[in-house]
Amino acid sequence: MKSLAELADFYETDKAIKGHGYVKYYDGYFSSLRNSCKSLFEVGFKEISGKKYGAASLRMWEDYFPNAYIYGIDIRDLTHLSKNRVKVYQSSQVDFASLKKILTDINLKPEIIIDDGSHAPDDQQQTFEYLFDYLAPGGFYVIEDIAEWNFYKSSNGFVFDPDKQNIYGDENNIP
């Protein structure tokens, strides 16, 4: 059985050691669940054209948790990436009517929920407040990339200076 770090490298996810490095922490927390985990729900997943595998992080989780169903939502329509034990839905992470419908369809409480969605603090907070009640008792709720939202603000005329922790632009246009 491959380690989580090996799977992250194989699928070229940004969670790999050479990326954000989250797998070194995930392995410590999730290794005891490796064979018993029945479901994982990931909010947002990086889909980069040119990668050898679609929905790379979802595929990584599918291999890591051999008995789990892996569910992913993304604001983009990537439903064509559903395959085997991976089911992909299209939804915004703050469209709670859509999330309720998805979670009703899934019909079980995930043991692990990972928010790798918009990275916007308000979205992360709202998503946590909504999804936490759907988490299985004793489960893990992870928020990745806290306060790392500079990449999408720039499309609205904002520039985030990570060294100074400042946002420059017209604050009336903050989505």
C-alpha positions in Angstrom: 0.0 0.0 0.0 1.4 3.4 -1.0 1.8 6.1 1.6 -0.3 9.3 1.4 2.8 11.2 0.4 3.5 8.7 -2.4 -0.1 9.0 -3.6 0.0 12.8 -3.6 3.1 12.8 -5.7 1.7 10.1 -8.1 -1.5 12.1 -8.6 0.4 15.5 -8.6 -1.9 17.2 -6.1 -1.1 20.5 -4.5 -1.4 18.7 -1.1 2.0 16.9 -1.8 5.1 17.6 0.2 6.5 19.6 -2.7 3.2 21.6 -2.8 1.4 22.8 0.4 2.7 19.8 2.3 -0.6 18.9 3.9 -0.2 15.2 3.4 2.4 15.0 6.2 -0.2 16.2 8.6 -3.1 14.3 7.1 -1.2 11.0 7.3 -0.7 11.5 11.0 -4.4 12.2 11.7 -6.0 9.9 9.1 -3.8 6.8 9.1 -5.8 5.1 11.8 -8.9 5.6 9.6 -7.3 4.2 6.5 -9.3 1.0 6.3 -12.4 2.0 8.3 -13.3 5.4 6.7 -16.5 5.1 4.8 -16.7 8.6 3.3 -14.8 11.8 2.7 -16.3 15.1 1.4 -14.0 17.6 -0.2 -15.2 21.2 -1.0 -13.3 22.4 -4.1 -10.5 20.6 -5.7 -7.8 21.9 -8.0 -8.4 20.8 -11.5 -5.5 21.7 -13.8 -5.5 20.9 -17.4 -2.5 18.9 -18.5 -2.3 16.8 -15.4 -2.4 13.1 -15.9 -5.4 12.5 -13.6 -8.6 14.5 -13.3 -9.8 15.4 -9.8 -6.3 14.5 -8.5 -6.9 15.0 -4.8 -10.2 13.0 -5.0 -8.3 10.1 -6.7 -5.6 10.3 -4.1 -8.2 10.0 -1.3 -9.9 7.1 -3.2 -6.6 5.2 -3.2 -5.7 6.1 0.4 -9.1 5.1 1.8 -9.9 1.8 0.0 -13.3 1.4 1.6 -14.6 4.9 1.4 -16.7 6.8 -1.0 -15.2 10.1 -2.0 -17.4 13.1 -2.7 -16.3 16.3 -4.1 -18.0 19.6 -5.0 -16.7 22.3 -7.2 -18.1 25.6 -8.5 -17.2 24.4 -12.0 -19.0 21.6 -13.7 -16.5 18.8 -13.3 -19.2 16.1 -12.8 -17.7 14.2 -15.8 -14.8 13.3 -13.4 -17.1 11.0 -11.4 -15.8 7.4 -11.5 -15.8 4.3 -9.4 -16.1 5.4 -5.7 -15.6 9.1 -6.6 -18.7 11.2 -7.1 -18.4 14.8 -8.2 -21.1 17.5 -7.8 -21.3 21.0 -9.1 -22.1 23.6 -6.4 -20.8 26.7 -4.7 -19.7 26.0 -1.2 -22.1 28.7 0.1 -25.1 27.5 -1.9 -26.7 25.8 1.0 -29.8 24.6 -0.8 -27.6 22.8 -3.3 -25.4 21.4 -0.5 -28.4 20.1 1.3 -29.6 18.3 -1.8 -26.1 16.8 -2.3 -25.8 15.7 1.3 -29.3 14.2 1.1 -28.2 12.3 -2.0 -25.1 11.1 -0.3 -27.2 9.9 2.7 -24.4 9.5 5.2 -22.3 11.7 7.4 -18.7 11.9 6.1 -16.0 11.1 8.6 -13.7 13.7 7.0 -14.7 17.0 5.4 -12.0 19.1 3.8 -12.7 22.7 2.7 -10.3 23.5 -0.2 -12.9 25.7 -1.9 -12.8 29.5 -2.5 -10.2 30.2 0.3 -12.2 33.3 1.1 -12.5 33.6 4.9 -16.3 34.4 4.8 -17.0 31.4 2.6 -14.9 29.2 4.9 -16.7 30.3 8.0 -20.2 30.0 6.4 -19.3 26.5 5.0 -18.0 25.3 8.4 -21.1 26.6 10.1 -23.3 24.7 7.6 -21.4 21.5 7.1 -20.2 20.8 10.6 -23.7 19.4 11.5 -23.2 16.9 8.7 -19.9 15.6 10.0 -19.9 12.1 11.5 -19.4 12.1 15.3 -15.7 12.1 16.1 -14.9 13.1 12.5 -12.4 15.6 11.2 -13.2 19.0 9.6 -10.2 20.6 7.9 -10.0 24.0 6.3 -7.1 24.4 3.9 -5.4 27.6 2.8 -6.9 29.9 5.5 -6.6 33.5 4.4 -5.0 32.6 1.1 -7.5 34.3 -1.1 -5.3 36.7 -3.1 -5.5 34.7 -6.3 -9.2 35.3 -7.0 -9.5 38.8 -5.6 -7.2 40.1 -8.3 -9.8 39.4 -11.0 -12.0 42.0 -9.3 -9.2 44.7 -9.3 -7.6 43.7 -6.0 -4.0 43.0 -5.3 -3.2 41.2 -2.0 0.3 41.9 -0.7 1.1 38.8 1.4 4.2 40.5 2.9 2.2 43.4 4.2 -1.1 41.5 4.6 -2.9 44.4 2.8 -5.5 44.5 0.1 -5.3 47.3 -2.4 -8.3 48.2 -4.6 -11.9 49.3 -4.4 -13.4 47.7 -1.3 -16.9 48.1 -2.6 -16.1 45.3 -5.2 -15.3 42.6 -2.7 -17.4 39.6 -3.6 
